[in-house]
Structure formats: C-alpha cells, structure tokens
Amino acid sequence: MTKAISATKVDTSNPTNSLQPNKGKTAHASTTAPTSDAAVPGKVKRTSHRKRAEQLISSQLSKQDRLITLMSHTKGTTIDELMTATGWQAHSIRGVISGVLRKRLGLNVVLEAHEGGASRYRILKSAQI
C-alpha cells in the first residue's frame, strides 16, 4: 500500500505572494498596567522556588550549575523545580544527581522525604555530614 504525497503549489506569477512576513501588522500591547506587591506598604515580596527555577532558565548558567544552585539552598528543591529549571525529564535529573554530582563531583546530595509534601533534594555542606 502506498500513500499519495501532495505538494502545495506556490503561485510564482504574483510577486507579493512570498514567504516574507507581513510588514504592516504589529502585535497589540496590553493596555492594563501590571500590579505589584511591592507597592503595598509592609508587604515583603518573596520569590517561590518555582520562580527561582524559572529565573535560572534565563540566566547564562549551565544546566548542571542550575541544579547545583537550586539544591544548595537550605530548604533544597523538588524534582519538579529541577525539571522546570533544566527542561529535562525526571529520570535524567536523577541520573545526573547520581552519576555526576555524587560520583564525579563528590557532592553530598541527600533526598529528604517530607510527610505532607514532595521529597526535596539538597546538597549538604561538608560540615553537616
């Protein structure tokens, strides 16, 4: 059984029919002003772990450095936050933690299971061993 392949025919007789983007159209800007929690007196703006992971994406750090940075915080990080920061799947992150961070770099990575929430990965300092 063979499948028929259809080709799109391009009209070359009209020079305006090309693959160039439309030059006259612009994106519409939002008309509403963004709200900020910093404007409220007495309110301290905190960044969540997920926001911190998303901020690391835009930085120039390597993905391995992003993992180390997130896991170096005192509360550690979840596998979901590591997935957000790197774009990797969970099994890839666990492989890097086991093979690179623990074995090659000799970092003391621990997995702490919490009763009410997700497990958190954390890098212990050498004095905490």
VEXLOVEX-870515 format. One record per atom (N, C-alpha, C): residue number from 1; z, x, y; atom name; residue in three letters. Coordinates in pm, whole numbers, always signed. Atoms other than C-alpha are relative to their C-alpha. Layout:
- nr, z, x, y, atom, rest
- NUM, Z, X, Y, CA, ALA
...
//
This chain:
- nr, z, x, y, atom, rest
- 1, +0, +84, -116, N, MET
- 1, +0, +0, +0, CA, MET
- 1, +0, +90, +123, C, MET
- 2, +6, -79, -122, N, THR
- 2, -92, +144, +336, CA, THR
- 2, +30, -88, +119, C, THR
- 3, -31, +72, -123, N, LYS
- 3, +26, +46, +678, CA, LYS
- 3, -105, +32, +104, C, LYS
- 4, +95, -22, -109, N, ALA
- 4, -209, +0, +966, CA, ALA
- 4, +75, +49, +122, C, ALA
- 5, -62, -55, -119, N, ILE
- 5, -123, +207, +1268, CA, ILE
- 5, -81, -48, +120, C, ILE
- 6, +70, +47, -119, N, SER
- 6, -204, +50, +1602, CA, SER
- 6, +23, +98, +114, C, SER
- 7, -9, -90, -114, N, ALA
- 7, -272, +259, +1908, CA, ALA
- 7, -13, -82, +127, C, ALA
- 8, +7, +69, -129, N, THR
- 8, -219, +147, +2266, CA, THR
- 8, -117, +59, +77, C, THR
- 9, +116, -44, -74, N, LYS
- 9, -536, +164, +2468, CA, LYS
- 9, +35, +6, +148, C, LYS
- 10, -28, -19, -142, N, VAL
- 10, -496, +304, +2820, CA, VAL
- 10, -129, -16, +77, C, VAL
- 11, +116, +23, -85, N, ASP
- 11, -734, +185, +3088, CA, ASP
- 11, -14, +117, +95, C, ASP
- 12, +20, -118, -84, N, THR
- 12, -868, +505, +3247, CA, THR
- 12, -91, -27, +118, C, THR
- 13, +90, +31, -111, N, SER
- 13, -1106, +328, +3484, CA, SER
- 13, +76, -26, +129, C, SER
- 14, -81, +28, -119, N, ASN
- 14, -823, +234, +3723, CA, ASN
- 14, +95, +117, +21, C, ASN
- 15, -85, -118, -19, N, PRO
- 15, -660, +548, +3873, CA, PRO
- 15, +145, -34, +30, C, PRO
- 16, -139, +35, -28, N, THR
- 16, -344, +357, +3972, CA, THR
- 16, +77, -28, -128, C, THR
- 17, -66, +27, +128, N, ASN
- 17, -271, +282, +3606, CA, ASN
- 17, +30, +133, -68, C, ASN
- 18, -35, -129, +59, N, SER
- 18, -97, +604, +3516, CA, SER
- 18, +145, -4, -45, C, SER
- 19, -136, -8, +51, N, LEU
- 19, +229, +719, +3370, CA, LEU
- 19, +98, +44, +108, C, LEU
- 20, -88, -37, -111, N, GLN
- 20, +373, +802, +3715, CA, GLN
- 20, +102, -109, +25, C, GLN
- 21, -100, +102, -31, N, PRO
- 21, +698, +625, +3810, CA, PRO
- 21, -36, -74, +128, C, PRO
- 22, +24, +79, -120, N, ASN
- 22, +688, +352, +4071, CA, ASN
- 22, +74, +64, +116, C, ASN
- 23, -60, -72, -110, N, LYS
- 23, +748, +528, +4403, CA, LYS
- 23, +66, -93, +101, C, LYS
- 24, -50, +89, -102, N, GLY
- 24, +822, +222, +4615, CA, GLY
- 24, +131, -67, -36, C, GLY
- 25, -119, +71, +43, N, LYS
- 25, +1117, +94, +4414, CA, LYS
- 25, +121, +93, +1, C, LYS
- 26, -123, -78, -3, N, THR
- 26, +1470, +215, +4470, CA, THR
- 26, +111, -80, -66, C, THR
- 27, -115, +66, +62, N, ALA
- 27, +1795, +139, +4295, CA, ALA
- 27, +87, -60, +109, C, ALA
- 28, -85, +66, -97, N, HIS
- 28, +2025, -102, +4474, CA, HIS
- 28, +140, +57, -9, C, HIS
- 29, -136, -51, -5, N, ALA
- 29, +2358, +35, +4586, CA, ALA
- 29, +99, -115, -5, C, ALA
- 30, -104, +101, +7, N, SER
- 30, +2678, -154, +4524, CA, SER
- 30, +51, -30, +140, C, SER
- 31, -44, +38, -134, N, THR
- 31, +2795, -349, +4828, CA, THR
- 31, +151, -10, +10, C, THR
- 32, -145, +11, -6, N, THR
- 32, +3163, -363, +4732, CA, THR
- 32, +61, +138, +7, C, THR
- 33, -69, -129, -13, N, ALA
- 33, +3399, -84, +4830, CA, ALA
- 33, +92, +20, -120, C, ALA
- 34, -87, -25, +114, N, PRO
- 34, +3584, +81, +4543, CA, PRO
- 34, +146, -7, +43, C, PRO
- 35, -142, +8, -29, N, THR
- 35, +3955, +12, +4527, CA, THR
- 35, +69, +123, -55, C, THR
- 36, -71, -120, +41, N, SER
- 36, +4202, +294, +4495, CA, SER
- 36, +149, -29, -10, C, SER
- 37, -144, +14, +15, N, ASP
- 37, +4557, +301, +4363, CA, ASP
- 37, +74, +95, +93, C, ASP
- 38, -64, -98, -88, N, ALA
- 38, +4627, +596, +4594, CA, ALA
- 38, +35, -63, +134, C, ALA
- 39, -26, +64, -128, N, ALA
- 39, +4624, +359, +4894, CA, ALA
- 39, +132, -76, -1, C, ALA
- 40, -126, +74, +11, N, VAL
- 40, +4933, +177, +4764, CA, VAL
- 40, +115, +99, +17, C, VAL
- 41, -109, -96, -20, N, PRO
- 41, +5246, +350, +4900, CA, PRO
- 41, +99, -4, -116, C, PRO
- 42, -98, -10, +106, N, GLY
- 42, +5488, +473, +4638, CA, GLY
- 42, -57, -2, -141, C, GLY
- 43, +61, +6, +133, N, LYS
- 43, +5240, +445, +4353, CA, LYS
- 43, -64, +135, -31, C, LYS
- 44, +54, -128, +42, N, VAL
- 44, +5161, +766, +4169, CA, VAL
- 44, -114, -26, -96, C, VAL
- 45, +115, +19, +86, N, LYS
- 45, +4818, +782, +4014, CA, LYS
- 45, +5, +102, -113, C, LYS
- 46, -3, -86, +119, N, ARG
- 46, +4827, +920, +3660, CA, ARG
- 46, -134, -10, -70, C, ARG
- 47, +122, +4, +78, N, THR
- 47, +4530, +1016, +3453, CA, THR
- 47, +36, -15, -146, C, THR
- 48, -26, +22, +142, N, SER
- 48, +4525, +891, +3098, CA, SER
- 48, -63, +111, -81, C, SER
- 49, +58, -102, +89, N, HIS
- 49, +4440, +1108, +2802, CA, HIS
- 49, -150, -20, -13, C, HIS
- 50, +143, +27, +14, N, ARG
- 50, +4103, +936, +2769, CA, ARG
- 50, -75, +45, +126, C, ARG
- 51, +64, -45, -124, N, LYS
- 51, +4022, +1001, +3137, CA, LYS
- 51, -7, +152, +4, C, LYS
- 52, +0, -145, +2, N, ARG
- 52, +4123, +1363, +3094, CA, ARG
- 52, -108, +52, -95, C, ARG
- 53, +105, -39, +94, N, ALA
- 53, +3891, +1386, +2794, CA, ALA
- 53, -138, -18, +62, C, ALA
- 54, +129, +25, -64, N, GLU
- 54, +3606, +1233, +2995, CA, GLU
- 54, -26, +99, +113, C, GLU
- 55, +16, -98, -105, N, GLN
- 55, +3669, +1474, +3283, CA, GLN
- 55, -42, +135, -58, C, GLN
- 56, +38, -126, +64, N, LEU
- 56, +3637, +1766, +3042, CA, LEU
- 56, -146, +2, -39, C, LEU
- 57, +141, +6, +37, N, ILE
- 57, +3292, +1645, +2942, CA, ILE
- 57, -85, +53, +114, C, ILE
- 58, +80, -41, -114, N, SER
- 58, +3163, +1702, +3293, CA, SER
- 58, +24, +145, +40, C, SER
- 59, -27, -140, -35, N, SER
- 59, +3317, +2050, +3315, CA, SER
- 59, -92, +92, -79, C, SER
- 60, +87, -98, +65, N, GLN
- 60, +3143, +2367, +3204, CA, GLN
- 60, +65, +66, -120, C, GLN
- 61, -66, -56, +116, N, LEU
- 61, +3383, +2432, +2917, CA, LEU
- 61, -81, -25, -127, C, LEU
- 62, +64, +25, +128, N, SER
- 62, +3250, +2475, +2567, CA, SER
- 62, +78, -108, -74, C, SER
- 63, -66, +107, +73, N, LYS
- 63, +3337, +2203, +2318, CA, LYS
- 63, +125, +51, -70, C, LYS
- 64, -118, -58, +61, N, GLN
- 64, +3578, +2435, +2139, CA, GLN
- 64, +111, +16, +104, C, GLN
- 65, -99, -12, -107, N, ASP
- 65, +3753, +2505, +2471, CA, ASP
- 65, +56, -137, +39, C, ASP
- 66, -48, +134, -30, N, ARG
- 66, +3774, +2131, +2534, CA, ARG
- 66, +106, -44, -102, C, ARG
- 67, -98, +33, +104, N, LEU
- 67, +3952, +2084, +2200, CA, LEU
- 67, +133, +72, +25, C, LEU
- 68, -121, -80, -22, N, ILE
- 68, +4197, +2364, +2276, CA, ILE
- 68, +75, -51, +123, C, ILE
- 69, -64, +49, -122, N, THR
- 69, +4265, +2232, +2627, CA, THR
- 69, +74, -130, -24, C, THR
- 70, -64, +129, +25, N, LEU
- 70, +4340, +1879, +2510, CA, LEU
- 70, +120, +13, -94, C, LEU
- 71, -109, -14, +96, N, MET
- 71, +4557, +1990, +2220, CA, MET
- 71, +113, +87, +52, C, MET
- 72, -104, -86, -56, N, SER
- 72, +4754, +2236, +2437, CA, SER
- 72, +101, -77, +84, C, SER
- 73, -95, +79, -77, N, HIS
- 73, +4920, +1955, +2635, CA, HIS
- 73, +123, -31, -85, C, HIS
- 74, -127, +18, +72, N, THR
- 74, +5282, +1884, +2544, CA, THR
- 74, -2, -121, -92, C, THR
- 75, +6, +119, +86, N, LYS
- 75, +5204, +1538, +2403, CA, LYS
- 75, -113, +9, -101, C, LYS
- 76, +112, -12, +91, N, GLY
- 76, +4891, +1657, +2225, CA, GLY
- 76, -109, -101, +31, C, GLY
- 77, +113, +91, -20, N, THR
- 77, +4586, +1436, +2178, CA, THR
- 77, -35, -68, -132, C, THR
- 78, +42, +72, +120, N, THR
- 78, +4442, +1184, +1935, CA, THR
- 78, -140, +42, -40, C, THR
- 79, +135, -33, +48, N, ILE
- 79, +4128, +1223, +1728, CA, ILE
- 79, -105, -74, +83, C, ILE
- 80, +94, +76, -83, N, ASP
- 80, +3961, +952, +1942, CA, ASP
- 80, -27, +70, +132, C, ASP
- 81, +18, -72, -126, N, GLU
- 81, +4020, +1151, +2260, CA, GLU
- 81, -82, +126, -22, C, GLU
- 82, +79, -119, +31, N, LEU
- 82, +3879, +1463, +2095, CA, LEU
- 82, -145, -37, -24, C, LEU
- 83, +137, +46, +23, N, MET
- 83, +3574, +1264, +1984, CA, MET
- 83, -68, -31, +133, C, MET
- 84, +56, +31, -131, N, THR
- 84, +3523, +1142, +2343, CA, THR
- 84, -35, +128, +75, C, THR
- 85, +20, -123, -75, N, ALA
- 85, +3554, +1493, +2486, CA, ALA
- 85, -116, +84, -53, C, ALA
- 86, +102, -87, +59, N, THR
- 86, +3311, +1657, +2243, CA, THR
- 86, -128, -73, -39, C, THR
- 87, +117, +72, +51, N, GLY
- 87, +3077, +1383, +2124, CA, GLY
- 87, -17, +19, -149, C, GLY
- 88, +7, -24, +144, N, TRP
- 88, +3149, +1488, +1765, CA, TRP
- 88, +63, -115, -77, C, TRP
- 89, -64, +98, +88, N, GLN
- 89, +3245, +1270, +1472, CA, GLN
- 89, +133, +57, -49, C, GLN
- 90, -136, -37, +37, N, ALA
- 90, +3598, +1276, +1335, CA, ALA
- 90, +3, +112, -106, C, ALA
- 91, -3, -102, +105, N, HIS
- 91, +3517, +1484, +1025, CA, HIS
- 91, -41, +136, +54, C, HIS
- 92, +39, -127, -61, N, SER
- 92, +3352, +1750, +1241, CA, SER
- 92, +116, +63, +76, C, SER
- 93, -115, -49, -75, N, ILE
- 93, +3658, +1778, +1461, CA, ILE
- 93, +106, +54, -95, C, ILE
- 94, -99, -48, +98, N, ARG
- 94, +3889, +1808, +1161, CA, ARG
- 94, -44, +132, -62, C, ARG
- 95, +53, -125, +55, N, GLY
- 95, +3662, +2082, +1022, CA, GLY
- 95, +18, +116, +96, C, GLY
- 96, -18, -105, -100, N, VAL
- 96, +3675, +2281, +1347, CA, VAL
- 96, +147, +36, +12, C, VAL
- 97, -144, -27, -9, N, ILE
- 97, +4052, +2243, +1364, CA, ILE
- 97, +44, +86, -118, C, ILE
- 98, -40, -74, +119, N, SER
- 98, +4092, +2368, +1008, CA, SER
- 98, -64, +138, -7, C, SER
- 99, +72, -125, +23, N, GLY
- 99, +3826, +2637, +994, CA, GLY
- 99, +2, +97, +115, C, GLY
- 100, +11, -90, -114, N, VAL
- 100, +3803, +2775, +1345, CA, VAL
- 100, +135, +21, +68, C, VAL
- 101, -122, -14, -78, N, LEU
- 101, +4123, +2700, +1531, CA, LEU
- 101, +115, +58, -82, C, LEU
- 102, -112, -49, +83, N, ARG
- 102, +4368, +2757, +1244, CA, ARG
- 102, -32, +133, -66, C, ARG
- 103, +29, -119, +81, N, LYS
- 103, +4193, +3018, +1031, CA, LYS
- 103, -52, +117, +83, C, LYS
- 104, +60, -111, -75, N, ARG
- 104, +3976, +3223, +1269, CA, ARG
- 104, +82, +41, +121, C, ARG
- 105, -73, -32, -122, N, LEU
- 105, +4175, +3198, +1592, CA, LEU
- 105, +150, +12, -22, C, LEU
- 106, -141, -12, +34, N, GLY
- 106, +4516, +3176, +1423, CA, GLY
- 106, +92, -88, +84, C, GLY
- 107, -82, +91, -80, N, LEU
- 107, +4638, +2886, +1640, CA, LEU
- 107, +85, -87, -91, C, LEU
- 108, -91, +83, +78, N, ASN
- 108, +4934, +2684, +1517, CA, ASN
- 108, -24, -147, +38, C, ASN
- 109, +35, +139, -27, N, VAL
- 109, +4780, +2334, +1516, CA, VAL
- 109, +80, -88, -96, C, VAL
- 110, -79, +93, +82, N, VAL
- 110, +5011, +2057, +1394, CA, VAL
- 110, -49, -141, +25, C, VAL
- 111, +34, +142, -8, N, LEU
- 111, +4944, +1692, +1325, CA, LEU
- 111, +130, -77, -6, C, LEU
- 112, -125, +76, -8, N, GLU
- 112, +5228, +1468, +1434, CA, GLU
- 112, -31, -147, -18, C, GLU
- 113, +21, +142, +25, N, ALA
- 113, +5237, +1118, +1291, CA, ALA
- 113, +105, -79, +75, C, ALA
- 114, -91, +86, -76, N, HIS
- 114, +5389, +856, +1520, CA, HIS
- 114, +4, -136, -65, C, HIS
- 115, -18, +129, +66, N, GLU
- 115, +5527, +528, +1392, CA, GLU
- 115, -87, -109, +62, C, GLU
- 116, +69, +111, -66, N, GLY
- 116, +5376, +294, +1650, CA, GLY
- 116, -143, +30, +40, C, GLY
- 117, +133, -32, -50, N, GLY
- 117, +5059, +480, +1740, CA, GLY
- 117, -77, +91, -94, C, GLY
- 118, +87, -87, +78, N, ALA
- 118, +4790, +712, +1624, CA, ALA
- 118, +62, +139, -13, C, ALA
- 119, -47, -137, +19, N, SER
- 119, +4855, +1061, +1495, CA, SER
- 119, -56, +87, +112, C, SER
- 120, +39, -86, -111, N, ARG
- 120, +4836, +1336, +1755, CA, ARG
- 120, -7, +145, -46, C, ARG
- 121, +15, -142, +27, N, TYR
- 121, +4707, +1692, +1722, CA, TYR
- 121, +58, +76, +119, C, TYR
- 122, -62, -78, -105, N, ARG
- 122, +4898, +1956, +1915, CA, ARG
- 122, +1, +146, -40, C, ARG
- 123, -9, -145, +24, N, ILE
- 123, +4888, +2335, +1948, CA, ILE
- 123, +138, +43, +45, C, ILE
- 124, -133, -49, -33, N, LEU
- 124, +5237, +2482, +1933, CA, LEU
- 124, -9, +141, +52, C, LEU
- 125, -10, -137, -50, N, LYS
- 125, +5324, +2789, +2132, CA, LYS
- 125, +70, +83, -106, C, LYS
- 126, -59, -85, +104, N, SER
- 126, +5435, +3087, +1924, CA, SER
- 126, +152, -3, +0, C, SER
- 127, -146, +5, -8, N, ALA
- 127, +5795, +3049, +2047, CA, ALA
- 127, +55, -125, -68, C, ALA
- 128, -46, +126, +58, N, GLN
- 128, +5813, +2696, +1898, CA, GLN
- 128, -15, -3, -152, C, GLN
- 129, +25, -1, +144, N, ILE
- 129, +5731, +2800, +1541, CA, ILE
- 129, +127, -5, -78, C, ILE
//
